Amino acid sequence: MPLASLLEQSALRTPEQTALSCGDVHATYAELDARANRFAHALLERGLGAGERVALCLENTPEAVVSLFGAWKAGSAVVLLNPGTKPEKLGFLLEDSGARALVAAQRKLEQSEAVLQRAASLRERFAAEALPQGGSSAAPGRAIAEDELACLLYTSGSTGTPKGVMHSHRSLGSVTRSIAQYLGASSSDVVLSVLPLSFGYGLSQLLPTFLAGGRLVLERSFAFPQLTLQRLASERATGFAMVPTIASLLLQNDLSRFDLSALRYLTNAGAGIAPALLARLRTQFPAVSIFPMYGQTECIRASYLPPEEVERRPDSVGKGIPGQETWIVDERGERLGPGHTGELVVCGEHVMLGYWKQPEESARKLRPGQRPGQRALLTGDLFRVDEEGWYHFVARKDDIIKTRGEKVSPREVENVLLALEGVLGAAVVGVPDELLGQVVRAFVVKRADSGLDEKSVLRHCSRALEDFAVPKRVEFLDELPKTPNSKIDKQALLERIEAK
């Protein structure tokens, strides 16, 4: 399914239905489709069609959606870049992707002028505030094969070197249909998203909503939680996507002040949600379906826990999404049964094509699937599977802390910390130690009136954890550093330790 058809088909079915709300701007499916067609023609007139890459470095705006679908209509692949990307890194990503065009805010273009001049492949620049408005509003009509490259999503590996995750129209279309199915997406849905469209989780708010013909409410950020809550109420939002940091900040507000009665579901991905935080969400949103989920940029989504199972197994991320297979393997690649811990393998049409210009890394992560058109992804994440087939996240293989000859899952320690009354946020890292290999270091955000200190936190951990897993030190912060995608930035925490 060519991704442009998500917009085109909804524009044919319900042309006057509002597709997108962003600030005071409201656009129907017909209006968005026409604008995307005009941009597609502008790209084609400049020779930016099949096989070309068009980079989008945009905040959550109507222009971002227009540019995205316009590039797909022209047959181009989009390179989705976070708008907060610094100029030097932007230059690297443009060079690495071989992008021939860049769409960004005028201010971003001006700030990045020096690096843009050095980007050898770059031929065209478009200011988001002045996208081409002339030309035909009819669809270009170019046939697009499902296995053509649709998008590059850059992610940093353990080395910090960005890797371009290649998704085809087929892979993104497959995961879009799956997500829409298990969420029960419909044309009456109003999905509010504060997640950047350059983030796989943000993109997966847009695509299933347009597939179902619903309405997407785009917010530029989650900088002011009360404004987001007001927006959820005023727009009568039925769906909202979170990561744990967003959930924690939401729960610090008096939710009774906001009419959230239209809310049908909440989702969590990007990082596992602690059972204690999940319990608080269930208390505050008793009539709302909560979907804990797991995914990676390389497959967008891999599992979800049905809302009816949340109370019984709050520490699980569920089972595989519709249309895929999952299993775990040991270090030799042999399949493991229930009760074991191993690396998760995800197999299906939604798995990436590979990493852009990194064939060796692609070969390390991918295996042939069991059926034509499928690929099996070695996720690098450790999971335990219980006797009923439910998956429980343990840790990223690279994040496991090895201390005193034992292995410690940071997630386990973080869950214990978050269960302590007065703790609002927690992150755990492994710090090199000459004698023990590594030691466990915890960073905690506490409620101002909690009275917590390092000793009380360590006593709590000692009651719940084995000796080797108890943090050696606890440092209190006003807030945990975040990545542009609102995940906890553990690399920044490690750099903080090194700087001392």
Secondary structure, DSSP 8 states (H G I E B T S, - for coil): --THHHHHHHHHH-TTSEEEEETTEEEEHHHHHHHHHHHHHHHHHTT--TT-EEEEE--SSHHHHHHHHHHHHHT-EEEE--TT--HHHHHHHHHHHT-SEEEE-HHHHHHTHHHHHH-TT--EEEEGGG----S--S-------TTSEEEEEEEE-TTS-EEEEEEEHHHHHHHHHHHHHHHT--TT-EEEE-S-TTSHHHHHHHHHHHHHT-EEEE-S--S-HHHHHHHHHHTT-SEEEE-HHHHHHHTTS-GGGS--TT--EEEE-SS---HHHHHHHHHH-TTSEEEEEE--TTTS--EE--GGGTTT-TT--BEE-TT-EEEEE-TTS-EE-TT-EEEEEEEETTS--EETT-HHHHHHHEEE-SSTT-EEEEEEEEEEE-TTS-EEEEEETTT-EEETTEEE-HHHHHHHHHTSTTEEEEEEEEEEETTTEEEEEEEEEE-TTS---HHHHHHHHHHHS-GGGS-SEEEE-SS--B-TTS-B-HHHHHHHHHH-
